[in-house]
Amino acid sequence: MPATRSVYGLLAVCASFALGAAAVEPTDNPVAAYYDGPEGYPAWTDAIRWDRVLNLKTYAKGKNDFEKFENARDELAAQGGGVLYYPAGTYDFKDAPADGPKGRGVMLRKGIVIRGEAPAGKPNAVKDRKLELPTRFVFGFQKKKVTLNGQEKEVEVPRDWDLIGITPEPGGKLKDVDGVGVCWVHLVGAVIHFGPELAWGPNWKDAKSWKSAYAKPAWAGRVPDGTHPTDPFMGAPGPKDGGAYVGAGKGRLVFGCVFEKSALLNDYDTCGRKEAPDGFGPEGFHMAKFAARIGAYGSRVFIANNLLPKSDGNFLYEQTTVRTEPRKGNDFFIGKPHRTTVMWDYGRTMGVNVNKDMLSMVRETLLDLASGGYYEEGVAVLDNFVFNHGHKGFNLSGQWGVVRGNRNERIFQKGGDDIYGLGGGWRLTLDGFIESSPGGGGMISDNLARAFDMAGRNLWIDANSFSNTGSDPGNDGEGILCQLHGGTHWLSWALTRNVNEGSVGGNGKGFMGAFAVETLGALIAWNKTSGWIGALNPGKFADLAFVANEAGQGIRCQDKAVTESKGVPAPPKDVKAESYQGDAVKITWTDASDNEIGFRVDRQIAGGKWTPIAYRPPHVEGSAQNPQAWVDFLAPAGQPLQYRVVAINAEDKDDGASAPTPAVTLARPK
């Protein structure tokens, strides 16, 4: 450890004893401590000032936990960042000014990370299905009066700003908020949102954004800045009116957290349409359709070992809705508004969203190979457990990204089912207002009940599992999907060893593959699903291999796709590894075989065992969108790293391995 950090760490230890702290504050990197095996961890997390710590149990500047947070945050921000440490206990954030358009949440500044006390051992959210965390943050709930079966009752829902978010430095921009995160905290009633910077309109009402016309009066004058999760949909104009992606921060971390009763409240939008502009009306509310429990935009994003479990607190209530009937294509007719029973359902919220949905309104075209925001580098989403009853489990985009070991556990979404012991008879809606249409109607029947909705380029999607995708009525149900409305083409992806444990119905019974996009570089191998696997109706295609999969509805692919494995491929040539931007390693090679199904990139740490860090598609046609390269953003710093590239067949052995590269060592931050 550098001397400057050691001195600061010693001062922190002395201060903790002087203040009578029960234990010494940790000053290590908790991500490196947890992922200390051959799988590696992001070297960029070492740049966080883990050794600069304020203990919020003993910190005294403030009348309540929210004031103490903001005061301590500002102290650390003035020093260049650091850690707000919350030892075991429950911390009350009910005093945050979280109501209305002028509210705010627990907002991090540049370089600030919240850290709770670590649990014993190394609990894994997917394998253990639980994380028993000593540190809890409890947020405020607001009471609302609703009616059910003619009887008025009182319910509780999260407030408008029950979230941990980010705020720019004075005079700065949201895109410059780097090095933020939350580790080892059990959140009750809050979401996390680290948003993007877009070209904002003057206010919600006049921004000419998708939903500007439907802002409730209290919110119409809100000046968007990206701190509220719905600013992009309400306050960012489309490209024809000057809208654009501006940027997002670097280094955004959510690790080892639990999310209980987490949802963003939609009490700012009428959810209206031109046929019924008042939507569910001034007294209506619902969960925000496109806001996630974990939302993060930017490069160097690490979302790992989080638990998003099935929550209680759901309820039935009556609200204004409309029924729909399909017309031609994706068009639909909205009927007369009426009152019906709907469900407030924490399981209906999106799980994890990285670099995706909030960008859809400002992209130039649906399928732009250079779309800003979707190709941010170094996204890793590992070992997260997400429960859903409808909606997307994982909604992800990036470049040189790894999505590995996650589980999306689902209950099939059927309107009227009594799944929480609340009774049946409720109507399934898309957003709390428009009822899902039986019998089709294009997008109007899409309840988004899919597991992994993906975009981006140069991705490895491995060893994930899911079940029970689809909805009734609904036309969704995909398992691992790249589609037209996702934002990008399928550009150099590998899907390996993913499992659909059974999907009831919907669109392809949990299929895995590309739908109506260009498919340029695809290795799909050793997966299992009750649906189909492959590429359906692509525009352009190249460098495809669909091998050794189990697909209940068969393999759908182009004639040029590799569908079987013959012989032992020759090892790649000219394999090189070099430091990439100081916090990753770039590996390149040249294909020397004509019978590979793809390539496996292996890493060795300090002479240890060889471990796969990525699979890559074959180089059959040699598409420019499918480079013979990989960038390892899970390369740990301070240790010698060697790499090899293996040309593989369906048996995935080492026979086609290249010679190891010379060692590369990433420097630790000073």
HELIX and SHEET records of a PDB file:
HELIX    1   1 ALA A    3  ALA A   18  1                                  16    
HELIX    2   2 PRO A   30  TYR A   34  1                                   5    
HELIX    3   3 ALA A   43  ALA A   47  5                                   5    
HELIX    4   4 ASP A   65  ALA A   78  1                                  14    
HELIX    5   5 ALA A  125  ASP A  128  1                                   4    
HELIX    6   6 LEU A  174  ASP A  176  5                                   3    
HELIX    7   7 SER A  212  TYR A  214  5                                   3    
HELIX    8   8 ASP A  231  GLY A  235  1                                   5    
HELIX    9   9 PRO A  239  ASP A  241  5                                   3    
HELIX   10  10 TYR A  346  ARG A  348  5                                   3    
HELIX   11  11 ASP A  357  LEU A  359  5                                   3    
HELIX   12  12 GLY A  442  SER A  445  5                                   4    
HELIX   13  13 LEU A  484  GLY A  486  5                                   3    
SHEET    1   A13 VAL A  53  ASN A  55  0                                        
SHEET    2   A13 GLY A  82  TYR A  86  1                                        
SHEET    3   A13 ILE A 112  GLY A 116  1                                        
SHEET    4   A13 VAL A 180  CYS A 183  1                                        
SHEET    5   A13 LYS A 250  PHE A 255  1                                        
SHEET    6   A13 SER A 299  ALA A 304  1                                        
SHEET    7   A13 VAL A 379  LEU A 382  1                                        
SHEET    8   A13 PHE A 394  ARG A 404  1                                        
SHEET    9   A13 MET A 350  VAL A 354  1                                        
SHEET   10   A13 ALA A 292  ALA A 296  1                                        
SHEET   11   A13 VAL A 191  PHE A 194  1                                        
SHEET   12   A13 LEU A 163  ILE A 166  1                                        
SHEET   13   A13 VAL A 106  LEU A 108  1                                        
SHEET    1   B13 VAL A  53  ASN A  55  0                                        
SHEET    2   B13 GLY A  82  TYR A  86  1                                        
SHEET    3   B13 ILE A 112  GLY A 116  1                                        
SHEET    4   B13 VAL A 180  CYS A 183  1                                        
SHEET    5   B13 LYS A 250  PHE A 255  1                                        
SHEET    6   B13 SER A 299  ALA A 304  1                                        
SHEET    7   B13 VAL A 379  LEU A 382  1                                        
SHEET    8   B13 PHE A 394  ARG A 404  1                                        
SHEET    9   B13 PHE A 452  ASP A 462  1                                        
SHEET   10   B13 ILE A 480  GLN A 483  1                                        
SHEET   11   B13 MET A 512  PHE A 515  1                                        
SHEET   12   B13 ILE A 533  LEU A 536  1                                        
SHEET   13   B13 ILE A 555  ARG A 556  1                                        
SHEET    1   C12 VAL A  53  ASN A  55  0                                        
SHEET    2   C12 GLY A  82  TYR A  86  1                                        
SHEET    3   C12 ILE A 112  GLY A 116  1                                        
SHEET    4   C12 VAL A 180  CYS A 183  1                                        
SHEET    5   C12 LYS A 250  PHE A 255  1                                        
SHEET    6   C12 SER A 299  ALA A 304  1                                        
SHEET    7   C12 VAL A 379  LEU A 382  1                                        
SHEET    8   C12 PHE A 394  ARG A 404  1                                        
SHEET    9   C12 PHE A 452  ASP A 462  1                                        
SHEET   10   C12 TRP A 490  THR A 496  1                                        
SHEET   11   C12 THR A 519  ALA A 525  1                                        
SHEET   12   C12 PHE A 541  VAL A 547  1                                        
SHEET    1   D 4 GLY A  89  PHE A  93  0                                        
SHEET    2   D 4 THR A 135  PHE A 139  1                                        
SHEET    3   D 4 HIS A 186  VAL A 188  1                                        
SHEET    4   D 4 VAL A 258  GLU A 260  1                                        
SHEET    1   E 2 PHE A 141  LEU A 148  0                                        
SHEET    2   E 2 GLN A 151  PRO A 158 -1                                        
SHEET    1   F 2 GLU A 197  LEU A 198  0                                        
SHEET    2   F 2 TYR A 245  GLY A 247 -1                                        
SHEET    1   G 2 LEU A 265  ASN A 266  0                                        
SHEET    2   G 2 HIS A 286  MET A 287 -1                                        
SHEET    1   H 5 LEU A 307  LEU A 308  0                                        
SHEET    2   H 5 PHE A 385  ASN A 388  1                                        
SHEET    3   H 5 ARG A 407  ARG A 410  1                                        
SHEET    4   H 5 SER A 465  PHE A 466  1                                        
SHEET    5   H 5 VAL A 499  ASN A 500  1                                        
SHEET    1   I 2 PHE A 315  THR A 321  0                                        
SHEET    2   I 2 HIS A 338  TRP A 344 -1                                        
SHEET    1   J 2 THR A 324  PRO A 326  0                                        
SHEET    2   J 2 PHE A 332  ILE A 334 -1                                        
SHEET    1   K 2 GLN A 413  LYS A 414  0                                        
SHEET    2   K 2 SER A 471  ASP A 472  1                                        
SHEET    1   L 2 LYS A 528  THR A 529  0                                        
SHEET    2   L 2 GLU A 550  ALA A 551  1                                        
SHEET    1   M 3 LYS A 573  TYR A 580  0                                        
SHEET    2   M 3 ALA A 584  THR A 590 -1                                        
SHEET    3   M 3 ALA A 629  ASP A 632 -1                                        
SHEET    1   N 3 THR A 611  ARG A 616  0                                        
SHEET    2   N 3 GLY A 598  ILE A 605 -1                                        
SHEET    3   N 3 LEU A 641  ILE A 648 -1                                        
END                                                                             
